[in-house]
Amino acid sequence: MQNTPTTTLGYALFATRWLQAPLYFGLVAAQGVYVYKFFKELWTLILMCVSGHATETYVMLAVLKLVDVVMIANLLIMVIVGGYETFVSRIGLQGHRDQPEWLSHVNSNVLKVKLATAIVGISSVHLLQMFVDVHHTSHHALMWGTVIHMAFIASAAILAYMSGPMAAQSDRGHADRGHADREPAGHPQVTRPQPGQETPAATLPRPRQPEPVSLSEPDADAEARIRAAGFPARKLLEDFDQQHPRGFDRETVARLGKADFVAARRNVLLVGPTGTGKTHLAIALGVRACQAGHRVLFATAAEWAARLSDARAAGRLDAELAALDEHPLLIVDEIGYTPFDAATAGLFFQLVAHRYERGSLIVTSDRPLGRWDEVFGTSAPAMVDRLAHHAEAVRLEGDSYRTRRATAVWTD
């Protein structure tokens, strides 16, 4: 247990981060200076072109100057927004329609790589200016300009190479403590019963056993896709107890069973109280999609959060989202049982925004979309807007199937 003086000193030292706040406001003022410089250079270029005194080389150099100013301004924005977000205080822009993609997973390592890349770009523009105006540039300046540029490239490459392992190592302890019971991020299969797992079928599910794939069978590929999807159990639409829910749209479920929504890149929302059959229907629709030739990936909301958090910590969130494009259908089960912090909510927004009109999602939740702010906070409106735009919604009403079965056992 930490003693009070040590704790107080730690909080005091941490509070000194606010001393950096005026520095970022100073960089905002520097942004204004570069805006003035940009329009001054642009006005000079226009006057020279109108007067007919602008040569092709002059125009090229002037445009490169404008590009240089813009790139430095972009560098300032990354330092201001990313640095303030990482080192001073959370800005809290998750879910904003103008939020930069990199801000959703910003950390010191990612910020360093972004800055190094920006510096390489600025150096490239400067070197290009020297080669364009080669007749007025000494060989000595060209040589050292090239050497310095190559040094920037080498340092950026080394920093990018090291940032991934450094981020993974620094966050491994937190990941191990926070997700000690979860499967590895790359394998979201569930091999044990999950809290809130819904199984309103005629019989209780049996553990999923590996089955040999025979390539001579016509449905061997479909079976392989079903096993690779990571379903916790095999559920079929034919096994769904349609007499249990007090109400649900049977025609919509039957139409979704054709799996046409996957090819149309539409989403499916299954909403209802615990135990009404949302997970069963989600798995059954996923099985139908596999049989229709689509690759599917199933995981609970908590497992998706863990997977995306690991990818962000390793600096490969973009690559992870791109890799998921290989699966036309993703299933996110049990949204609503656990609220997420702002950072995790931002990750879910990134997933939904990336899949928008690009791939299908099946989502199960115990609460309607209008109450998703209880789970995702300020990210909810933008997420719901994209998720519901091209979606089929099925509302299930009734009591828990599992509770009913347990009550029947006790009364018999």
N, C-alpha and C positions, 0 to 999 in steps of 0.2 A: 504494500500500500504506500502510495506516495505521501510524503509529509507536506503540510500546508505551505511552508516557505518555498519549497521546490515547485509545487504546483502554481503558486502565485507568480513566481519568477517566470515560469514557462508561459503563462497567460500574458504576462507583461511583454515578454519578448515577442510573442506572436502578434500582439496588438500593434507592435511597431511597424507592421507591414503597411499600415495606413499612412506612414510617412511617404510611401511611394505614390500615393494618390495624386499629389500636386505634379509629380513628374509626368504622369500620363496626361494631365490637363495641359502641361507644357507641350507635349507632343501634338495635342489637338491644335494648339496655336501654330505649331510648325506645319500642320496640314494646311492651315490658312495661307501660310507663306508660299507653299508649293502651288496652291490654287492660283495665287497672284502671279507667280512665276510662269505657270502654264499659259495663262491667257495673255501675258505680256509677250512670250515667245510666239504664240499663235498670231497675235495682232501684227507683230513684226513680219512674220512669214507672209501674211495676207497682203500687207503693204508692198513687200518686195515683189510678190507675184503680180499684183495689179500694176505696179510701175514698170514691169518687164525687166527688172534687174536680177531676178532669181534664176540662177543656173540650176541644172539638174542636180549637181553635187550639193549645192546650197540647200535645195528643197529636201534632199535625202537626209542631210545632216540636221536640218531643222526638225524634220519629222522624228528622227532618232532622239533628238533632245526632248521632244514632247513625250515620246514613249518612255524615256528615261525618267522624266518627272512623274509620269503616271505610275511607273513601277516602284519608285521610291515612296510615292503616296500609298500604294498598296502595302508596301513593307511597313509603313507607319501604322496603317490600320491593323495589320496582324499583331504588331507589338502592342498597340493600345488595347485592342479588344482581347486578344489572347493573353497578353501579359497581365492585364488587370483581372481577367477571369481566373487565371491560374495562381497568381501570387498575392493578390490583394483581396478581392471579394467576388463572390458569384454574381454574375450579371443577371442570370435567370431569364434567358431568351428562349428556353426550350419550347418548341411548338410554334414560334413566330414564323410567319411565312417568309420573311427575309433573313432568317437565321443562316449564317454561313455553315456549310456542311461540316467543315473541320472543327467548328466550335462545339459540336455535340460530343466530341471525344477529345477535347483539348487537354493536354497536360504538358509538363515541362519538356519532355522528350519530343512530343509531336511538334510543339512550338519551335524547338530548336531546329528540327528538320525543315519546317516551313520557312523559317527565317534564312537558313542556309541556302535553300532552293531559290528564294527571292534574291539573295545576294549574288548567286551565280547568274541569274537572269539579268540583273543590273550590270554585272561585270561583262556579260556577253554584249550588251548594248554598247557599253563604252569601248570594248575592243572592236566592234563593228564600225563605230565612228572613226576609230583610228585608221582602220583599213580603207574606209571610204575616202578619207582625206589623207591618203598615204603620201601624197606629194608634199604635204606640209607637216609630216610626222617623221621624226628621226628614226633610224634603224634601232638605236638604243632604246627609244621609248616603245617601239613595236615589240622588241624582244622582251623587255621587262613586263609590258602589258600582257603578253601571251603567257609568260611564266606565272604572273600573279593570278591570271584567270585559271590556269591549270591547277594552281594551288587551291583556289576556291572550290573547283570541281572535286579535287581529291578529298579535301576536308569535308565537303558535303556528303560525298559517298561514304566516307568512313563513319560520319555521324549518323547517317541513315542506317548503315549496317549495324551499328552498336545500339541504336535507340530501341529496337525491338527486344533483344535479350535483356537490356537494362530495365525496360518497363515491365517485362514479364517477371524478372527476378524480384523487383521491388514490390510487385503486387501479389506475388505468389502466396505470401503469408496471409494476406487479407482474403484471398480467394479460398485458401484451404480452410480458414476459420469460418468464413461465411457460407461455404458450400461443401461442407465435409461429407454430406450424404448424397451429393448429386453425381450423376454420371459425367464422364468427360465431355467437354463442350462439343467435340466433334461427333459424339455418339449420343444423341438425346433419347435413346431407347430406354423405356422404363421396364424394369424387370421385377418390381415389387409394387404392391398396391399403393396408390397415391391417395392422400386425403381428398375427399370430395369426389372420387372417381365414380362416375355414374354407369350402372350396368343394368338397366331395366330390360332384361331379356328373359326368355322362358327358363333358362338355366343359368346358374352362376358360371362366370368365365373360368376357364382352366388356364394355368400358366402356359405361355407361348413357348413351344418347343421347337428347336431347329428342325427343319424338314429338308431332306435331300432334294436337290433340283435335278430333274431329268429333262435333258434338252430334247428328248424324243416326244415329250408331251406337248400338245399345242398351247397349253396355258403356262408353260414353264417360265416364260418371261414375266408374265403377270404375277406369278407366285414369288418370283425373285424381287419384283418391285414391292410387293406387299410386305415381305420380310425386311426389305431395306428401309421401309417407311418408318419403322420404329413404333408401330402400334403396340400398346400394352397388352392387347388381346384381340383376337379375331372377332369382329362384330359385323353382322350382316343386316341389311334392311329387312330381310324376310324374318329375322328373329326378333324384330322390335315388337314389343307388346303394345300394340296400338290402342288397347282398351285401358291402359293405365293412365295416360295423361287425360285430364278432364277436357282439354281442348288443344288442338294444334292443326295446322293446315296440311291435311293429308295429300291433297293434290299437288301442293308445292313440293313436298318431300318426294313424291313419286316422280315429279318432273326433274328435280335435282338428281334423282337416282340415275338418270341417263348420262350424267357427267358432262353435259354440254356446256355447263357454266365454266368449266376449266378452259376449254378451247376459246370461249368468249372472254376470258380473263375477268370474270365477275366473282364477287365475294359472296359468302354465305354467313349469315349471322344467326346463331342459335341461342335464344335467350329464354331463361326460365329459372324457377327455383331449383335448389339442389335436389337431385334424385329424380328429375323428370325425364331424363333420357338424352340430354344434350350430347354428352360424350359418346354414347352409343351411336347416335345419328352421325356425329362427326366422323367417327371411325368407319362406319358403314359407307358413308359417302366417299371417304378416302379410299376404301377398298374398291368401290365402283370405279373411281378415277384410275386406280392402278390397273384394273381389268380393261379399261378403255385405252391403255397405253401411256398413261401419264406417270411421271415420277412424283412421289408424294413424300413429305416429311412431317412427322407428328411430334409434338412436344407440348408440355404444359407451359403456361405463361411464365412460371418460375424458372423452368429450364431454358426457355428462350432468353429470359433476362440474363441468366448465367452465361449462356453461350455468347450473346452480344457483348456482355461486360468483359469477358475474357478477350474477345477480338479487339475491343477498344483498348484494353490495357496493353495488348501486344502491338498496337498501332496498325492493325490490319482490318479495321471495321469495313472500309470500302471493299476490300477483297472478299470479306466474308459475305457481304450483301450481294456482291457480284456472283459469288459461287452459288448462292441460294437460287439464282435465276435458272439454274439447271433443273430446279424442281418447279414445274408449273403450278403446283398446289402445296401450300404450307397450311398446317393446322395448328392453331393456338388454342389450347384448352385451358379452362378454369380461370378466365380473366375475372377479377373481382373478389377473389377469396383473400388476396393480400394486396394492400396498397403499395405503390412503388414510390421511391424518392424521385426527385426532379431529374437526376441524371439518368436513372433507369427508364423513367417515362420518356425522356428524350430519345433513348435508344429505340423504344417501341415506335415512336413517331418516325424515326429514320427508317425502320423496317416497313411500316405501312406506306410512307411516302415513296420509298424505293419500289415497292410492289405495285403502286398505283398505276393502273392500266398497263401493267407489265406482266403480272402474274396474279393468281387467285389466292385468296385466304379464306379458310373456314375458322370462325371464331366462336367459342362458346363462352357465355357469361351468365352470371346469376342476377345481373341487373341491366336495365335498358340503357341504351346509348346516352340518354339524357342524364344519367347519373355516373357516367364514366369519369367525371371530374373528381369523384371520390377515390378513384384508383390512380388516375394519371395527372391530376392537378390541372395546371394551365395548359398542358399539352393536349388535353382531351378534345377541345373544339376542333383544332386543325386535324387531329387524327380521325375523329368521327366523320368530318367532312369528306375526307378521302376514302375512308373505309365504306361509308354508306352510299357513295355516289353511284357505284355500279354493284348493287348488292341485292340478294334475296334474303328476306328476314323471316324467320320461323319462330313464333312465340309458343312455348309449351307451358301449360298450366296444370297444376295438380300437386299432390303430396309426394313425398319421397318414396320411390319404389323400394329402396332398401328398408326403410322404416316399416313399410306395409308388410314386407316379407317377414321381418323380425316379429312384428305384432302377431302375424298369423301363426308363427311357430309357437309363441308363448300361449296363445289361446287354444291351440289344438290339443 
